[in-house]
Amino acid sequence: GSPNVSHYTSNSIFYTTDIIHQCMLRRDASVLDIGCGAGRIAAPLLQYLNFDAHYLGIDVNSDMIEWCNENIASRNSNFDFLFYPVKNNYYYDDDNGAENIYDFSQLSACRFDCVIVLSVFNHLKLEDTLKYLRYVSNALNPGGVIYTTFWIVDREFFSFKEQTGMHRGLKSYAPGIWYGYKKQSFFAGYSYSFLETQLKQLGLRVSAASPGSWVNKKNSRIYQDWLLLTKT
């Protein structure tokens, strides 16, 4: 989701550079990009990963996957893009309480050094986020890392909410969990301690983190709250 070429390019450069640095990404690494979109990470990785590497991008948007195959995969046979049909009962339609339908089990046949999940878990309920992470963890090499973002609800969030009046649609769903808004604007936020506990139960450790600028948090690097997870 970029409104223009300039935004797409600047985001491509920033995030790819940050991923290489934060994940200590080798040039021969195996990379999985969940929610790859129009290839904003894949395109610059063409210039970085060598021909011993492997990149797999998956997305629920078939048009974007088709574009990536025509414009990126055609330039390097080690880059693959796959359309993953997903039935999400609260992202596309009003929540009817039905279980979401998706199957990432075939990913377990692969072994990845780095998994990129940008702005995905922010829009999924906890049960779906944990299922995604379980699939991803099973597909990671030992010591593999996940570069991902969340909404972390903390004191700075509540201070921002009180000062600006924004995010008043966000409600406490359960201890440590906040949900709000509808469809594509669906918001899922967690307290850090709650999220860390959930991750530990999946065999994932937070090895690095930084706050996001979305509610003017101090010392932020990017817009969303960022975590680097390591498979233990």
Salt bridges, closest charged atoms under 4 A:
ASP18 OD1 - ARG221 NH1 2.79
ASP28 OD1 - ARG26 NE 2.75
ASP80 OD2 - HIS54 NE2 2.99
ASP93 OD2 - LYS87 NZ 3.62
ASP95 OD2 - LYS125 NZ 2.51
GLU99 OE2 - LYS131 NZ 3.15
ASP113 OD2 - ARG26 NH2 3.50
ASP154 OD2 - LYS217 NZ 3.10
ASP225 OD1 - LYS217 NZ 3.06
